[in-house]
Amino acid sequence: LFGHVKGAFTGAHAATMGLIRTAVGGTLFLDEVGELPMGIQAKLLRTLQERHVRPVGSTRTYDVDIRIVAATNRDLAVETAEGRFREDLLYRLNVVVLKIPPLRERKEDIPLLIRHFLARFGNSASPVKRFSAAALNLMERHSWPGNVRELENLLRRAVALGRESELGVEDLPQDLFQSFHLNAVSPPEIPDNDTLAAWEKAAIRNALNKSGGQRRKAAALLRIGEATLYRKIKAYNI
């Protein structure tokens, strides 16, 4: 990110500008920003506040004029509350927020994404052009825990292995069927004792079951905050 001068550390045979200086006048995209170690978070915060960067091993600073776009699949408010992400850095990054719902909450996008990936991966060696209505129906009922990447991998596999222009249910991975059955709503859980913890644990599991595993909807059913639900899920190892 910050670059280094020649000889700054073992193996630093040449100086590098670093990604921040390379992006001057443009946009720096930080993917999975929630994974940054705390030490790097502090250095990034200093760069964003002071608008300059100092390469590792250098005494000189360089002005930087960049736009930051960051992405994460974590809830940074929860990460901040639990001490894994700096609150001051969150405020610096959290200016305009675009929340992209998981694929299971926007099933209407699945046919569009399928057409996109079939066109992207299609080649003269593969006859695959489309899926049958039954196969599309099954894919729309799948929960897609891996989101768009999972769908992308499935389509890549289908194009590579498919031998017909139209693929059916039998051409889909068997785990699609298994996940569909597992996601069916099961009978409400009854606690095995009368302790408050047992009833609370059962209530959380029932809410998650009714919401299809969607924590935001489960929290609404329980009338508690999503961060509170997240902590209780971890505490009860649900």
Secondary structure as a PSIPRED ss2 file (coil, helix, strand):
# PSIPRED VFORMAT (PSIPRED V4.0)

   1 L C   1.000  0.000  0.000
   2 F C   1.000  0.000  0.000
   3 G C   1.000  0.000  0.000
   4 H E   0.000  0.000  1.000
   5 V C   1.000  0.000  0.000
   6 K C   1.000  0.000  0.000
   7 G C   1.000  0.000  0.000
   8 A C   1.000  0.000  0.000
   9 F C   1.000  0.000  0.000
  10 T C   1.000  0.000  0.000
  11 G C   1.000  0.000  0.000
  12 A C   1.000  0.000  0.000
  13 H C   1.000  0.000  0.000
  14 A C   1.000  0.000  0.000
  15 A C   1.000  0.000  0.000
  16 T E   0.000  0.000  1.000
  17 M C   1.000  0.000  0.000
  18 G C   1.000  0.000  0.000
  19 L H   0.000  1.000  0.000
  20 I H   0.000  1.000  0.000
  21 R H   0.000  1.000  0.000
  22 T H   0.000  1.000  0.000
  23 A C   1.000  0.000  0.000
  24 V C   1.000  0.000  0.000
  25 G C   1.000  0.000  0.000
  26 G C   1.000  0.000  0.000
  27 T E   0.000  0.000  1.000
  28 L E   0.000  0.000  1.000
  29 F E   0.000  0.000  1.000
  30 L E   0.000  0.000  1.000
  31 D C   1.000  0.000  0.000
  32 E C   1.000  0.000  0.000
  33 V H   0.000  1.000  0.000
  34 G H   0.000  1.000  0.000
  35 E H   0.000  1.000  0.000
  36 L C   1.000  0.000  0.000
  37 P C   1.000  0.000  0.000
  38 M H   0.000  1.000  0.000
  39 G H   0.000  1.000  0.000
  40 I H   0.000  1.000  0.000
  41 Q H   0.000  1.000  0.000
  42 A H   0.000  1.000  0.000
  43 K H   0.000  1.000  0.000
  44 L H   0.000  1.000  0.000
  45 L H   0.000  1.000  0.000
  46 R H   0.000  1.000  0.000
  47 T H   0.000  1.000  0.000
  48 L H   0.000  1.000  0.000
  49 Q H   0.000  1.000  0.000
  50 E H   0.000  1.000  0.000
  51 R C   1.000  0.000  0.000
  52 H E   0.000  0.000  1.000
  53 V E   0.000  0.000  1.000
  54 R C   1.000  0.000  0.000
  55 P C   1.000  0.000  0.000
  56 V E   0.000  0.000  1.000
  57 G C   1.000  0.000  0.000
  58 S C   1.000  0.000  0.000
  59 T C   1.000  0.000  0.000
  60 R C   1.000  0.000  0.000
  61 T C   1.000  0.000  0.000
  62 Y E   0.000  0.000  1.000
  63 D E   0.000  0.000  1.000
  64 V C   1.000  0.000  0.000
  65 D C   1.000  0.000  0.000
  66 I C   1.000  0.000  0.000
  67 R E   0.000  0.000  1.000
  68 I E   0.000  0.000  1.000
  69 V E   0.000  0.000  1.000
  70 A E   0.000  0.000  1.000
  71 A C   1.000  0.000  0.000
  72 T C   1.000  0.000  0.000
  73 N C   1.000  0.000  0.000
  74 R C   1.000  0.000  0.000
  75 D C   1.000  0.000  0.000
  76 L H   0.000  1.000  0.000
  77 A H   0.000  1.000  0.000
  78 V H   0.000  1.000  0.000
  79 E H   0.000  1.000  0.000
  80 T H   0.000  1.000  0.000
  81 A H   0.000  1.000  0.000
  82 E C   1.000  0.000  0.000
  83 G C   1.000  0.000  0.000
  84 R C   1.000  0.000  0.000
  85 F C   1.000  0.000  0.000
  86 R C   1.000  0.000  0.000
  87 E H   0.000  1.000  0.000
  88 D H   0.000  1.000  0.000
  89 L H   0.000  1.000  0.000
  90 L H   0.000  1.000  0.000
  91 Y H   0.000  1.000  0.000
  92 R H   0.000  1.000  0.000
  93 L H   0.000  1.000  0.000
  94 N C   1.000  0.000  0.000
  95 V C   1.000  0.000  0.000
  96 V C   1.000  0.000  0.000
  97 V C   1.000  0.000  0.000
  98 L C   1.000  0.000  0.000
  99 K C   1.000  0.000  0.000
 100 I C   1.000  0.000  0.000
 101 P C   1.000  0.000  0.000
 102 P C   1.000  0.000  0.000
 103 L H   0.000  1.000  0.000
 104 R H   0.000  1.000  0.000
 105 E H   0.000  1.000  0.000
 106 R C   1.000  0.000  0.000
 107 K H   0.000  1.000  0.000
 108 E H   0.000  1.000  0.000
 109 D H   0.000  1.000  0.000
 110 I H   0.000  1.000  0.000
 111 P H   0.000  1.000  0.000
 112 L H   0.000  1.000  0.000
 113 L H   0.000  1.000  0.000
 114 I H   0.000  1.000  0.000
 115 R H   0.000  1.000  0.000
 116 H H   0.000  1.000  0.000
 117 F H   0.000  1.000  0.000
 118 L H   0.000  1.000  0.000
 119 A H   0.000  1.000  0.000
 120 R H   0.000  1.000  0.000
 121 F H   0.000  1.000  0.000
 122 G C   1.000  0.000  0.000
 123 N C   1.000  0.000  0.000
 124 S C   1.000  0.000  0.000
 125 A C   1.000  0.000  0.000
 126 S C   1.000  0.000  0.000
 127 P C   1.000  0.000  0.000
 128 V C   1.000  0.000  0.000
 129 K C   1.000  0.000  0.000
 130 R E   0.000  0.000  1.000
 131 F E   0.000  0.000  1.000
 132 S C   1.000  0.000  0.000
 133 A H   0.000  1.000  0.000
 134 A H   0.000  1.000  0.000
 135 A H   0.000  1.000  0.000
 136 L H   0.000  1.000  0.000
 137 N H   0.000  1.000  0.000
 138 L H   0.000  1.000  0.000
 139 M H   0.000  1.000  0.000
 140 E H   0.000  1.000  0.000
 141 R H   0.000  1.000  0.000
 142 H C   1.000  0.000  0.000
 143 S C   1.000  0.000  0.000
 144 W C   1.000  0.000  0.000
 145 P C   1.000  0.000  0.000
 146 G C   1.000  0.000  0.000
 147 N H   0.000  1.000  0.000
 148 V H   0.000  1.000  0.000
 149 R H   0.000  1.000  0.000
 150 E H   0.000  1.000  0.000
 151 L H   0.000  1.000  0.000
 152 E H   0.000  1.000  0.000
 153 N H   0.000  1.000  0.000
 154 L H   0.000  1.000  0.000
 155 L H   0.000  1.000  0.000
 156 R H   0.000  1.000  0.000
 157 R H   0.000  1.000  0.000
 158 A H   0.000  1.000  0.000
 159 V H   0.000  1.000  0.000
 160 A H   0.000  1.000  0.000
 161 L H   0.000  1.000  0.000
 162 G C   1.000  0.000  0.000
 163 R C   1.000  0.000  0.000
 164 E C   1.000  0.000  0.000
 165 S C   1.000  0.000  0.000
 166 E E   0.000  0.000  1.000
 167 L E   0.000  0.000  1.000
 168 G C   1.000  0.000  0.000
 169 V H   0.000  1.000  0.000
 170 E H   0.000  1.000  0.000
 171 D H   0.000  1.000  0.000
 172 L C   1.000  0.000  0.000
 173 P C   1.000  0.000  0.000
 174 Q H   0.000  1.000  0.000
 175 D H   0.000  1.000  0.000
 176 L H   0.000  1.000  0.000
 177 F H   0.000  1.000  0.000
 178 Q H   0.000  1.000  0.000
 179 S H   0.000  1.000  0.000
 180 F H   0.000  1.000  0.000
 181 H H   0.000  1.000  0.000
 182 L H   0.000  1.000  0.000
 183 N C   1.000  0.000  0.000
 184 A C   1.000  0.000  0.000
 185 V C   1.000  0.000  0.000
 186 S C   1.000  0.000  0.000
 187 P C   1.000  0.000  0.000
 188 P C   1.000  0.000  0.000
 189 E C   1.000  0.000  0.000
 190 I C   1.000  0.000  0.000
 191 P C   1.000  0.000  0.000
 192 D C   1.000  0.000  0.000
 193 N C   1.000  0.000  0.000
 194 D C   1.000  0.000  0.000
 195 T C   1.000  0.000  0.000
 196 L H   0.000  1.000  0.000
 197 A H   0.000  1.000  0.000
 198 A H   0.000  1.000  0.000
 199 W H   0.000  1.000  0.000
 200 E H   0.000  1.000  0.000
 201 K H   0.000  1.000  0.000
 202 A H   0.000  1.000  0.000
 203 A H   0.000  1.000  0.000
 204 I H   0.000  1.000  0.000
 205 R H   0.000  1.000  0.000
 206 N H   0.000  1.000  0.000
 207 A H   0.000  1.000  0.000
 208 L H   0.000  1.000  0.000
 209 N H   0.000  1.000  0.000
 210 K H   0.000  1.000  0.000
 211 S C   1.000  0.000  0.000
 212 G C   1.000  0.000  0.000
 213 G C   1.000  0.000  0.000
 214 Q C   1.000  0.000  0.000
 215 R H   0.000  1.000  0.000
 216 R H   0.000  1.000  0.000
 217 K H   0.000  1.000  0.000
 218 A H   0.000  1.000  0.000
 219 A H   0.000  1.000  0.000
 220 A H   0.000  1.000  0.000
 221 L H   0.000  1.000  0.000
 222 L H   0.000  1.000  0.000
 223 R C   1.000  0.000  0.000
 224 I C   1.000  0.000  0.000
 225 G C   1.000  0.000  0.000
 226 E H   0.000  1.000  0.000
 227 A H   0.000  1.000  0.000
 228 T H   0.000  1.000  0.000
 229 L H   0.000  1.000  0.000
 230 Y H   0.000  1.000  0.000
 231 R H   0.000  1.000  0.000
 232 K H   0.000  1.000  0.000
 233 I H   0.000  1.000  0.000
 234 K H   0.000  1.000  0.000
 235 A H   0.000  1.000  0.000
 236 Y C   1.000  0.000  0.000
 237 N C   1.000  0.000  0.000
 238 I C   1.000  0.000  0.000
